[in-house]
Amino acid sequence: MPTLFTRIINGEIPGRFVWKDEDVAAFLSIGPLTDGHTLVVPRQEVDKWTDAPADLLQKLTAVAQAIGRAQVEAFGSERAGLSIAGFEVDHLHLHVWPVNSLADFDFSRAETDPDPERMDANAGKLRDALRAAGHGAVVPEA
């Protein structure tokens, strides 16, 4: 049975995508810690990051870094946070989000019902920043 993330990647469930390539997809989190919070997910179904092939981890990290840089630019944050938790969905994913303090790492503060229009605007803002950084070939229109 496909994971929730596989279903999002395959278009069975809607997602606000900011990155799509042959190995990796990235879309906004439905429970954001801050505006622009993105999940970087391999297309390959791998549960634990410790079970992922090294080359896949390297690719995920490179995509997360590109997204983190774009988040800092788009949202004016001091840094980009990175976390691999793995408890929410049994499919490897990296959380990347704009941060300004350690308080921004508190997952108990995640929004449970974010405004859809703000989420759409955040996705557009991040896609624009990724395109401006030279990643247009992997940034979907919407």
BELUR-V30304 format. One record per helix or strand. SS is the DSSP state (h for helix, s for strand). FROM is the first residue (numbers start at 0). TO is the last residue. If there is no record, write none. Layout:
BEGIN
ss=SS from=FROM to=TO
ss=SS from=FROM to=TO
END
This chain:
BEGIN
ss=h from=3 to=8
ss=s from=16 to=19
ss=s from=23 to=27
ss=s from=37 to=41
ss=h from=48 to=50
ss=h from=53 to=74
ss=s from=78 to=82
ss=s from=92 to=98
ss=h from=101 to=104
ss=h from=106 to=108
ss=h from=115 to=131
ss=h from=135 to=137
END
